[in-house]
């Protein structure tokens, strides 16, 4: 109540208490779609190459080779993408924005003089924005599912370095979308570190037990050095005539599934 007895009034979209309430959750969710969309359009980002991997893989740790190789691959990809004839930002390196493999990817892109994206998530541990993400392409998400949507929405390919639960979650979601043909375009998936992945995930056992088809093993490839990974990515990236920005990965419609 104001001093003159007039009731206080406030526009709903300026009411921070309301916007933080349970009732306003749908508004917060849609904001995590619309705000990144606006920034990607402004930056003319067309599509991305997504790097997944553990935040625990440090540049000086026992598995430091993965950090350095992710850094080099991101640098090579960025150099290659900058040489393409396009009015849009093509094949921009995208990571989860934190440390470890995420930092390595953003660092490699920065060292090549390119831009890179960081889709950070607010967590109590391990997830702090790394300093190599391009400033206007650094995002902070509250909702995991909205962050994961943006990983897929612009992705043209994935490179998955060794990681834990989060990396496995991100990898298997993409493989499920590809297996079930929910995406209009194929997204090449590179599992980086053959020894790690064949030990951690026994895909052959899934085939043997009838849990996946033998053809599902074609949904991904292995690489053990940056040059091989780059070559596989370049071979798997089909050209697009449409360079509208952003270049979304769309879900397949019922009509296209029946075609």
MIDOSE-1310 file (N, C-alpha, C; in nm, 2 decimals, decimal comma, always signed):
residues 259
xxxx	+0,08/-0,12/+0,00/+0,00/+0,00/+0,00/+0,09/+0,12/+0,00; +0,06/+0,22/-0,09/+0,14/+0,34/-0,10/+0,09/+0,43/+0,01; +0,18/+0,54/+0,04/+0,15/+0,63/+0,15/+0,02/+0,70/+0,13; -0,03/+0,72/+0,01/-0,16/+0,79/-0,01/-0,28/+0,70/-0,01
xxxx	-0,25/+0,57/+0,03/-0,36/+0,48/+0,04/-0,39/+0,40/-0,09; -0,32/+0,44/-0,20/-0,35/+0,37/-0,33/-0,28/+0,23/-0,32; -0,35/+0,12/-0,36/-0,29/-0,01/-0,36/-0,17/-0,02/-0,46; -0,07/-0,09/-0,41/+0,05/-0,12/-0,50/+0,00/-0,20/-0,62
xxxx	+0,06/-0,17/-0,74/+0,03/-0,25/-0,86/+0,16/-0,27/-0,93; +0,18/-0,39/-1,00/+0,30/-0,42/-1,07/+0,26/-0,51/-1,19; +0,33/-0,48/-1,30/+0,31/-0,57/-1,42/+0,35/-0,71/-1,39; +0,28/-0,81/-1,43/+0,31/-0,94/-1,39/+0,45/-0,99/-1,44
xxxx	+0,49/-0,94/-1,56/+0,62/-0,99/-1,61/+0,73/-0,91/-1,55; +0,71/-0,81/-1,46/+0,81/-0,75/-1,38/+0,81/-0,79/-1,24; +0,72/-0,88/-1,20/+0,71/-0,93/-1,07/+0,80/-1,05/-1,05; +0,92/-1,03/-0,99/+1,02/-1,13/-0,97/+0,97/-1,24/-0,88
xxxx	+0,89/-1,21/-0,78/+0,84/-1,31/-0,69/+0,74/-1,40/-0,77; +0,66/-1,35/-0,85/+0,57/-1,43/-0,93/+0,65/-1,52/-1,03; +0,75/-1,46/-1,10/+0,83/-1,53/-1,20/+0,91/-1,64/-1,14; +0,94/-1,64/-1,01/+1,01/-1,74/-0,94/+0,92/-1,85/-0,88
xxxx	+0,79/-1,83/-0,89/+0,69/-1,92/-0,83/+0,67/-2,04/-0,91; +0,60/-2,14/-0,84/+0,56/-2,26/-0,91/+0,47/-2,23/-1,03; +0,37/-2,14/-1,01/+0,28/-2,11/-1,11/+0,34/-2,06/-1,24; +0,46/-1,99/-1,23/+0,53/-1,93/-1,34/+0,63/-2,03/-1,41
xxxx	+0,63/-2,15/-1,37/+0,73/-2,25/-1,42/+0,72/-2,25/-1,58; +0,60/-2,26/-1,64/+0,59/-2,27/-1,78/+0,66/-2,14/-1,85; +0,65/-2,03/-1,79/+0,72/-1,91/-1,84/+0,87/-1,92/-1,84; +0,92/-1,98/-1,73/+1,07/-1,99/-1,72/+1,12/-2,10/-1,82
xxxx	+1,04/-2,20/-1,84/+1,08/-2,30/-1,94/+1,08/-2,24/-2,08; +0,98/-2,17/-2,12/+0,97/-2,11/-2,25/+1,08/-2,00/-2,27; +1,11/-1,94/-2,16/+1,22/-1,84/-2,17/+1,35/-1,90/-2,20; +1,37/-2,03/-2,16/+1,50/-2,10/-2,19/+1,50/-2,15/-2,33
xxxx	+1,39/-2,14/-2,40/+1,39/-2,16/-2,54/+1,40/-2,03/-2,62; +1,32/-1,93/-2,59/+1,32/-1,81/-2,67/+1,44/-1,72/-2,66; +1,50/-1,71/-2,54/+1,62/-1,63/-2,52/+1,74/-1,68/-2,60; +1,77/-1,81/-2,59/+1,88/-1,86/-2,68/+1,85/-1,85/-2,83
xxxx	+1,72/-1,87/-2,86/+1,68/-1,86/-3,00/+1,72/-1,72/-3,06; +1,68/-1,62/-2,98/+1,71/-1,48/-3,02/+1,86/-1,45/-3,03; +1,94/-1,51/-2,94/+2,08/-1,49/-2,95/+2,15/-1,56/-3,06; +2,10/-1,68/-3,09/+2,16/-1,76/-3,21/+2,12/-1,69/-3,34
xxxx	+2,00/-1,63/-3,35/+1,97/-1,56/-3,47/+2,06/-1,43/-3,48; +2,08/-1,36/-3,38/+2,15/-1,24/-3,38/+2,30/-1,27/-3,42; +2,35/-1,38/-3,37/+2,49/-1,42/-3,40/+2,51/-1,49/-3,53; +2,39/-1,52/-3,60/+2,39/-1,59/-3,73/+2,46/-1,73/-3,72
xxxx	+2,43/-1,80/-3,60/+2,48/-1,93/-3,59/+2,38/-2,03/-3,66; +2,44/-2,10/-3,76/+2,35/-2,19/-3,84/+2,34/-2,33/-3,77; +2,45/-2,38/-3,74/+2,45/-2,52/-3,69/+2,58/-2,54/-3,60; +2,59/-2,66/-3,54/+2,69/-2,68/-3,44/+2,75/-2,82/-3,46
xxxx	+2,87/-2,83/-3,41/+2,93/-2,96/-3,38/+2,95/-2,97/-3,23; +2,88/-3,07/-3,17/+2,87/-3,08/-3,02/+2,97/-3,17/-2,97; +3,04/-3,12/-2,86/+3,14/-3,20/-2,79/+3,08/-3,24/-2,66; +3,07/-3,37/-2,63/+3,03/-3,42/-2,50/+3,16/-3,48/-2,43
xxxx	+3,16/-3,49/-2,30/+3,27/-3,55/-2,23/+3,27/-3,50/-2,09; +3,35/-3,57/-2,01/+3,36/-3,55/-1,86/+3,42/-3,41/-1,83; +3,36/-3,35/-1,72/+3,41/-3,23/-1,67/+3,54/-3,26/-1,58; +3,56/-3,39/-1,56/+3,67/-3,43/-1,47/+3,80/-3,45/-1,54
xxxx	+3,80/-3,45/-1,67/+3,92/-3,47/-1,75/+4,00/-3,34/-1,76; +4,10/-3,32/-1,68/+4,18/-3,20/-1,67/+4,29/-3,20/-1,76; +4,35/-3,08/-1,79/+4,46/-3,08/-1,89/+4,59/-3,14/-1,83; +4,60/-3,16/-1,69/+4,71/-3,22/-1,63/+4,68/-3,34/-1,55
xxxx	+4,57/-3,41/-1,58/+4,53/-3,53/-1,51/+4,58/-3,66/-1,57; +4,54/-3,77/-1,51/+4,59/-3,90/-1,57/+4,54/-3,93/-1,71; +4,43/-3,87/-1,75/+4,38/-3,89/-1,88/+4,38/-3,76/-1,96; +4,49/-3,69/-1,94/+4,50/-3,56/-2,00/+4,50/-3,56/-2,15
xxxx	+4,54/-3,68/-2,21/+4,55/-3,68/-2,36/+4,41/-3,65/-2,42; +4,30/-3,69/-2,35/+4,17/-3,66/-2,40/+4,14/-3,51/-2,41; +4,18/-3,44/-2,30/+4,17/-3,30/-2,30/+4,24/-3,24/-2,42; +4,37/-3,27/-2,43/+4,45/-3,21/-2,54/+4,40/-3,25/-2,68
xxxx	+4,35/-3,37/-2,70/+4,30/-3,41/-2,83/+4,16/-3,35/-2,86; +4,08/-3,33/-2,76/+3,95/-3,25/-2,78/+3,99/-3,11/-2,82; +4,08/-3,05/-2,75/+4,13/-2,91/-2,78/+4,18/-2,90/-2,93; +4,26/-3,00/-2,97/+4,31/-3,00/-3,11/+4,20/-3,03/-3,21
xxxx	+4,11/-3,12/-3,18/+4,00/-3,14/-3,28/+3,91/-3,02/-3,29; +3,88/-2,95/-3,18/+3,80/-2,83/-3,19/+3,87/-2,72/-3,27; +4,00/-2,71/-3,25/+4,08/-2,62/-3,33/+4,07/-2,65/-3,48; +4,10/-2,78/-3,52/+4,09/-2,82/-3,66/+3,95/-2,80/-3,72
xxxx	+3,85/-2,83/-3,64/+3,71/-2,81/-3,69/+3,69/-2,66/-3,72; +3,73/-2,58/-3,63/+3,71/-2,43/-3,64/+3,78/-2,38/-3,76; +3,91/-2,42/-3,78/+3,98/-2,37/-3,90/+3,91/-2,41/-4,02; +3,87/-2,54/-4,03/+3,80/-2,59/-4,15/+3,67/-2,51/-4,17
xxxx	+3,59/-2,49/-4,07/+3,46/-2,42/-4,08/+3,48/-2,28/-4,13; +3,58/-2,21/-4,08/+3,61/-2,07/-4,12/+3,65/-2,06/-4,27; +3,69/-2,17/-4,33/+3,73/-2,17/-4,47/+3,61/-2,20/-4,56; +3,49/-2,22/-4,51/+3,38/-2,25/-4,59/+3,32/-2,12/-4,64
xxxx	+3,26/-2,13/-4,76/+3,20/-2,02/-4,82/+3,05/-2,01/-4,78; +3,02/-1,93/-4,68/+2,89/-1,93/-4,62/+2,87/-1,79/-4,55; +2,75/-1,74/-4,56/+2,71/-1,61/-4,50/+2,68/-1,63/-4,35; +2,66/-1,76/-4,31/+2,63/-1,79/-4,17/+2,75/-1,85/-4,10
xxxx	+2,74/-1,86/-3,97/+2,84/-1,93/-3,89/+2,81/-2,08/-3,89; +2,89/-2,15/-3,96/+2,87/-2,30/-3,98/+2,95/-2,38/-3,89; +2,90/-2,49/-3,84/+2,97/-2,59/-3,77/+3,04/-2,53/-3,65; +2,97/-2,45/-3,57/+3,03/-2,39/-3,46/+3,05/-2,49/-3,34
xxxx	+3,16/-2,49/-3,28/+3,19/-2,58/-3,17/+3,10/-2,55/-3,06; +3,03/-2,65/-3,00/+2,94/-2,63/-2,89/+2,97/-2,73/-2,78; +2,97/-2,68/-2,66/+3,00/-2,77/-2,54/+2,90/-2,74/-2,43; +2,91/-2,81/-2,32/+2,83/-2,79/-2,21/+2,88/-2,67/-2,13
xxxx	+2,98/-2,60/-2,17/+3,02/-2,48/-2,11/+3,11/-2,49/-1,98; +3,13/-2,61/-1,93/+3,20/-2,62/-1,81/+3,35/-2,66/-1,83; +3,40/-2,74/-1,73/+3,54/-2,77/-1,74/+3,57/-2,90/-1,81; +3,69/-2,95/-1,80/+3,73/-3,08/-1,87/+3,72/-3,07/-2,02
xxxx	+3,65/-3,17/-2,07/+3,64/-3,18/-2,22/+3,56/-3,06/-2,27; +3,47/-3,01/-2,20/+3,39/-2,89/-2,24/+3,49/-2,77/-2,26; +3,57/-2,75/-2,16/+3,67/-2,64/-2,17/+3,76/-2,66/-2,28; +3,81/-2,79/-2,30/+3,90/-2,82/-2,41/+3,85/-2,78/-2,54
xxxx	+3,72/-2,81/-2,57/+3,65/-2,78/-2,69/+3,64/-2,63/-2,72; +3,60/-2,56/-2,62/+3,59/-2,41/-2,63/+3,73/-2,35/-2,65; +3,82/-2,41/-2,58/+3,96/-2,35/-2,59/+4,02/-2,37/-2,73; +4,00/-2,49/-2,78/+4,05/-2,51/-2,92/+3,99/-2,42/-3,02
xxxx	+3,86/-2,40/-3,01/+3,79/-2,31/-3,10/+3,85/-2,17/-3,09; +3,87/-2,12/-2,96/+3,92/-1,99/-2,94/+4,06/-1,97/-2,99; +4,14/-2,08/-2,98/+4,28/-2,07/-3,03/+4,29/-2,06/-3,18; +4,18/-2,11/-3,25/+4,17/-2,10/-3,40/+4,11/-1,96/-3,44
xxxx	+4,08/-1,88/-3,34/+4,02/-1,75/-3,37/+3,87/-1,76/-3,40; +3,81/-1,86/-3,36/+3,67/-1,88/-3,39/+3,58/-1,86/-3,27; +3,45/-1,86/-3,29/+3,35/-1,85/-3,19/+3,31/-1,99/-3,14; +3,26/-2,00/-3,02/+3,21/-2,13/-2,97/+3,10/-2,10/-2,87
xxxx	+3,02/-2,20/-2,85/+2,90/-2,20/-2,76/+2,92/-2,28/-2,64; +2,87/-2,22/-2,53/+2,87/-2,30/-2,40/+2,73/-2,30/-2,34; +2,67/-2,42/-2,33/+2,54/-2,44/-2,28/+2,55/-2,49/-2,13; +2,58/-2,39/-2,05/+2,60/-2,43/-1,91/+2,48/-2,46/-1,83
xxxx	+2,49/-2,54/-1,73/+2,38/-2,58/-1,64/+2,41/-2,55/-1,50; +2,32/-2,49/-1,42/+2,34/-2,46/-1,28/+2,34/-2,58/-1,20; +2,45/-2,62/-1,14/+2,47/-2,74/-1,06/+2,55/-2,70/-0,93; +2,53/-2,77/-0,83/+2,61/-2,74/-0,70/+2,75/-2,78/-0,71
xxxx	+2,79/-2,87/-0,80/+2,93/-2,91/-0,81/+2,97/-2,93/-0,96; +3,10/-2,91/-0,98/+3,16/-2,94/-1,11/+3,13/-2,85/-1,23; +3,02/-2,78/-1,23/+2,98/-2,71/-1,35/+2,99/-2,56/-1,32; +3,11/-2,50/-1,37/+3,13/-2,36/-1,37/+3,17/-2,32/-1,51
xxxx	+3,12/-2,21/-1,56/+3,15/-2,17/-1,70/+3,30/-2,15/-1,72; +3,35/-2,21/-1,83/+3,49/-2,19/-1,86/+3,52/-2,06/-1,93; +3,64/-2,01/-1,93/+3,66/-1,87/-1,98/+3,68/-1,87/-2,13; +3,67/-1,98/-2,20/+3,70/-1,98/-2,35/+3,57/-1,97/-2,43
xxxx	+3,45/-1,98/-2,37/+3,33/-1,96/-2,45/+3,31/-1,82/-2,50; +3,27/-1,80/-2,62/+3,24/-1,67/-2,67/+3,14/-1,60/-2,58; +3,17/-1,48/-2,55/+3,09/-1,41/-2,44/+2,94/-1,41/-2,48; +2,90/-1,37/-2,60/+2,76/-1,36/-2,63/+2,70/-1,49/-2,67
xxxx	+2,77/-1,60/-2,66/+2,72/-1,73/-2,68/+2,74/-1,82/-2,56; +2,74/-1,76/-2,44/+2,75/-1,83/-2,31/+2,61/-1,83/-2,25; +2,56/-1,95/-2,23/+2,42/-1,96/-2,18/+2,42/-2,03/-2,04; +2,32/-2,00/-1,96/+2,30/-2,06/-1,83/+2,16/-2,12/-1,83
xxxx	+2,15/-2,25/-1,81/+2,02/-2,31/-1,80/+1,99/-2,36/-1,66; +1,86/-2,36/-1,63/+1,82/-2,42/-1,50/+1,76/-2,56/-1,53; +1,70/-2,58/-1,64/+1,63/-2,71/-1,68/+1,72/-2,79/-1,77; +1,75/-2,91/-1,72/+1,83/-3,00/-1,80/+1,77/-3,03/-1,94
xxxx	+1,64/-3,05/-1,94/+1,57/-3,09/-2,07/+1,58/-2,97/-2,17; +1,57/-2,85/-2,13/+1,59/-2,74/-2,22/+1,73/-2,73/-2,27; +1,82/-2,75/-2,19/+1,96/-2,75/-2,23/+1,99/-2,86/-2,33; +1,93/-2,98/-2,31/+1,95/-3,09/-2,40/+1,88/-3,07/-2,53
xxxx	+1,77/-2,99/-2,53/+1,70/-2,96/-2,65/+1,79/-2,87/-2,74; +1,86/-2,78/-2,68/+1,95/-2,69/-2,76/+2,08/-2,76/-2,80; +2,12/-2,87/-2,73/+2,23/-2,95/-2,78/+2,19/-3,01/-2,92; +2,06/-3,06/-2,92/+2,02/-3,14/-3,04/+1,97/-3,04/-3,15
xxxx	+1,91/-2,93/-3,11/+1,83/-2,85/-3,21/+1,92/-2,79/-3,32; +2,05/-2,77/-3,29/+2,14/-2,71/-3,39/+2,25/-2,81/-3,44; +2,25/-2,93/-3,38/+2,36/-3,02/-3,40/+2,36/-3,08/-3,54; +2,48/-3,08/-3,60/+2,50/-3,15/-3,72/+2,58/-3,28/-3,70
xxxx	+2,65/-3,28/-3,59/+2,73/-3,40/-3,55/+2,77/-3,39/-3,41; +2,80/-3,51/-3,35/+2,85/-3,52/-3,21/+2,98/-3,59/-3,20; +3,06/-3,54/-3,11/+3,19/-3,60/-3,08/+3,18/-3,63/-2,93; +3,18/-3,76/-2,89/+3,16/-3,80/-2,75/+3,29/-3,85/-2,69
xxxx	+3,35/-3,77/-2,60/+3,47/-3,82/-2,54/+3,44/-3,89/-2,41; +3,53/-3,96/-2,35/+3,50/-4,04/-2,23/+3,43/-3,95/-2,12; +3,33/-4,01/-2,06/+3,26/-3,93/-1,95/+3,18/-4,03/-1,87; +3,10/-3,97/-1,77/+3,03/-4,05/-1,68/+2,88/-4,04/-1,71
xxxx	+2,80/-4,03/-1,60/+2,65/-4,04/-1,61/+2,60/-3,94/-1,71; +2,64/-3,81/-1,70/+2,59/-3,71/-1,78/+2,62/-3,73/-1,93; +2,75/-3,77/-1,96/+2,78/-3,80/-2,10/+2,71/-3,92/-2,15; +2,69/-4,02/-2,07/+2,61/-4,14/-2,11/+2,47/-4,10/-2,14
xxxx	+2,41/-4,02/-2,06/+2,27/-3,97/-2,08/+2,26/-3,90/-2,21; +2,35/-3,81/-2,24/+2,35/-3,73/-2,36/+2,37/-3,82/-2,48; +2,46/-3,91/-2,47/+2,49/-4,00/-2,58/+2,37/-4,09/-2,61; +2,32/-4,15/-2,51/+2,21/-4,25/-2,54/+2,08/-4,18/-2,59
xxxx	+2,06/-4,06/-2,54/+1,94/-3,99/-2,59/+1,95/-3,96/-2,74; +2,07/-3,92/-2,79/+2,09/-3,90/-2,93/+2,08/-4,03/-3,01; +2,14/-4,13/-2,96/+2,13/-4,26/-3,03/+1,99/-4,31/-3,03; +1,91/-4,28/-2,93/+1,77/-4,32/-2,93/+1,69/-4,25/-3,03
xxxx	+1,71/-4,12/-3,04/+1,65/-4,03/-3,14/+1,68/-4,08/-3,28; +1,81/-4,12/-3,30/+1,85/-4,17/-3,44/+1,79/-4,31/-3,46; +1,80/-4,39/-3,37/+1,75/-4,53/-3,38/+1,60/-4,53/-3,42; +1,52/-4,44/-3,35/+1,38/-4,44/-3,37/+1,34/-4,35/-3,48
xxxx	+1,44/-4,29/-3,55/+1,41/-4,21/-3,67/+1,32/-4,09/-3,64; +1,35/-4,03/-3,52/+1,27/-3,91/-3,48/+1,32/-3,78/-3,54; +1,44/-3,79/-3,60/+1,50/-3,67/-3,66/+1,50/-3,68/-3,81; +1,48/-3,56/-3,87/+1,47/-3,56/-4,02/+1,61/-3,58/-4,08
xxxx	+1,72/-3,54/-4,02/+1,85/-3,56/-4,08/+1,93/-3,65/-3,99; +2,02/-3,72/-4,05/+2,12/-3,80/-3,97/+2,22/-3,71/-3,90; +2,25/-3,75/-3,78/+2,36/-3,68/-3,70/+2,47/-3,78/-3,68; +2,58/-3,76/-3,75/+2,70/-3,85/-3,72/+2,74/-3,84/-3,58
xxxx	+2,77/-3,96/-3,52/+2,81/-3,96/-3,38/+2,95/-4,03/-3,38; +3,05/-3,96/-3,33/+3,19/-4,01/-3,32/+3,21/-4,04/-3,17; +3,24/-4,17/-3,14/+3,28/-4,21/-3,00/+3,44/-4,20/-3,00; +3,49/-4,10/-2,92/+3,63/-4,08/-2,92/+3,69/-4,15/-2,81
xxxx	+3,79/-4,24/-2,84/+3,85/-4,33/-2,74/+3,80/-4,47/-2,75; +3,84/-4,54/-2,85/+3,78/-4,68/-2,87/+3,79/-4,76/-2,75; +3,91/-4,77/-2,69/+3,94/-4,85/-2,57/+3,84/-4,82/-2,46; +3,82/-4,69/-2,43/+3,73/-4,65/-2,32/+3,58/-4,70/-2,35
xxxx	+3,54/-4,67/-2,47/+3,40/-4,69/-2,50/+3,36/-4,84/-2,52; +3,46/-4,92/-2,57/+3,43/-5,06/-2,58/+3,44/-5,13/-2,45; +3,51/-5,07/-2,35/+3,50/-5,13/-2,22/+3,38/-5,09/-2,14; +3,34/-4,96/-2,15/+3,23/-4,91/-2,07/+3,09/-4,96/-2,13
xxxx	+3,08/-4,96/-2,26/+2,95/-5,00/-2,32/+2,97/-5,12/-2,42; +2,91/-5,23/-2,38/+2,92/-5,35/-2,46/+2,80/-5,35/-2,56; +2,82/-5,28/-2,67/+2,71/-5,28/-2,77/+2,69/-5,41/-2,84; +2,80/-5,49/-2,85/+2,78/-5,62/-2,91/+2,69/-5,71/-2,82
xxxx	+2,70/-5,69/-2,69/+2,61/-5,77/-2,60/+2,47/-5,73/-2,62; +2,44/-5,60/-2,64/+2,31/-5,56/-2,67/+2,25/-5,62/-2,79; +2,33/-5,64/-2,89/+2,29/-5,71/-3,02/+2,26/-5,85/-2,99; +2,36/-5,92/-2,91/+2,35/-6,06/-2,89/+2,22/-6,09/-2,80
xxxx	+2,19/-6,00/-2,72/+2,07/-6,03/-2,63/+1,94/-5,98/-2,70; +1,95/-5,92/-2,82/+1,83/-5,88/-2,90/+1,78/-5,75/-2,85; +1,86/-5,67/-2,78/+1,81/-5,54/-2,73/+1,82/-5,43/-2,83; +1,91/-5,44/-2,93/+1,92/-5,35/-3,04/+1,95/-5,44/-3,17
xxxx	+1,93/-5,38/-3,28/+1,95/-5,45/-3,41/+2,10/-5,44/-3,45; +2,15/-5,54/-3,52/+2,29/-5,52/-3,57/+2,31/-5,39/-3,65; +2,21/-5,34/-3,72/+2,22/-5,22/-3,80/+2,24/-5,10/-3,71; +2,19/-5,11/-3,58/+2,21/-4,99/-3,49/+2,36/-4,96/-3,46
xxxx	+2,44/-5,06/-3,49/+2,59/-5,03/-3,47/+2,64/-4,94/-3,57; +2,56/-4,91/-3,67/+2,61/-4,82/-3,78/+2,57/-4,67/-3,74; +2,51/-4,65/-3,62/+2,47/-4,52/-3,58/+2,59/-4,44/-3,53; +2,70/-4,50/-3,51/+2,82/-4,43/-3,45/+2,94/-4,49/-3,51
xxxx	+3,05/-4,42/-3,50/+3,18/-4,46/-3,54/+3,28/-4,43/-3,43; +3,40/-4,49/-3,44/+3,50/-4,47/-3,34/+3,62/-4,39/-3,40; +3,69/-4,31/-3,32/+3,81/-4,24/-3,36/+3,90/-4,23/-3,24; +4,03/-4,23/-3,27/+4,13/-4,23/-3,16/+4,23/-4,12/-3,18
xxxx	+4,22/-4,03/-3,28/+4,31/-3,92/-3,30/+4,23/-3,81/-3,37; +4,27/-3,68/-3,35/+4,19/-3,57/-3,40/+4,18/-3,57/-3,56; +4,28/-3,61/-3,63/+4,28/-3,61/-3,77/+4,17/-3,71/-3,82; +4,17/-3,83/-3,76/+4,06/-3,93/-3,80/+3,93/-3,88/-3,77
xxxx	+3,91/-3,82/-3,65/+3,78/-3,77/-3,62/+3,73/-3,66/-3,71; +3,82/-3,57/-3,75/+3,79/-3,46/-3,84/+3,75/-3,52/-3,98; +3,82/-3,62/-4,02/+3,79/-3,68/-4,15/+3,65/-3,75/-4,15; +3,62/-3,82/-4,04/+3,49/-3,88/-4,03/+3,38/-3,78/-4,03
xxxx	+3,40/-3,67/-3,96/+3,30/-3,56/-3,95/+3,28/-3,50/-4,09; +3,38/-3,47/-4,15/+3,37/-3,40/-4,29/+3,30/-3,50/-4,38; +3,32/-3,63/-4,38/+3,26/-3,72/-4,46/+3,11/-3,74/-4,43; +3,08/-3,72/-4,30/+2,94/-3,75/-4,26/+2,85/-3,63/-4,27
xxxx	+2,90/-3,51/-4,29/+2,82/-3,39/-4,30/+2,77/-3,36/-4,44; +2,65/-3,39/-4,46/+2,59/-3,37/-4,59/+2,56/-3,22/-4,61; +2,59/-3,17/-4,73/+2,57/-3,03/-4,76/+2,42/-3,00/-4,76; +2,39/-2,87/-4,72/+2,25/-2,82/-4,72/+2,24/-2,70/-4,81
xxxx	+2,14/-2,70/-4,89/+2,11/-2,59/-4,98/+2,06/-2,47/-4,90; +1,98/-2,50/-4,80/+1,91/-2,40/-4,72/+2,01/-2,35/-4,61; +2,04/-2,23/-4,61/+2,13/-2,17/-4,50/+2,05/-2,07/-4,42; +1,92/-2,10/-4,40/+1,85/-2,01/-4,31/+1,91/-2,03/-4,17
xxxx	+1,90/-1,93/-4,09/+1,97/-1,93/-3,96/+1,87/-1,91/-3,85; +1,87/-1,99/-3,74/+1,95/-2,12/-3,73/+1,89/-2,23/-3,81; +1,98/-2,33/-3,84/+1,93/-2,45/-3,92/+1,89/-2,56/-3,83; +1,77/-2,56/-3,78/+1,72/-2,65/-3,68/+1,72/-2,80/-3,73
xxxx	+1,74/-2,89/-3,64/+1,71/-3,03/-3,66/+1,57/-3,05/-3,62; +1,49/-3,09/-3,72/+1,34/-3,11/-3,70/+1,31/-3,25/-3,67; +1,20/-3,27/-3,59/+1,14/-3,40/-3,57/+1,07/-3,44/-3,70; +1,08/-3,57/-3,73/+1,02/-3,63/-3,85/+0,87/-3,62/-3,83
xxxx	+0,79/-3,58/-3,93/+0,65/-3,57/-3,92/+0,59/-3,71/-3,95; +0,46/-3,73/-3,92/+0,40/-3,86/-3,95/+0,41/-3,89/-4,10; +0,39/-3,79/-4,18/+0,39/-3,80/-4,33/+0,53/-3,85/-4,37; +0,63/-3,79/-4,32/+0,77/-3,83/-4,36/+0,80/-3,97/-4,31
xxx	+0,75/-4,01/-4,19/+0,77/-4,15/-4,15/+0,71/-4,25/-4,23; +0,59/-4,21/-4,30/+0,52/-4,30/-4,38/+0,57/-4,30/-4,52; +0,65/-4,21/-4,56/+0,70/-4,20/-4,70/+0,79/-4,32/-4,74
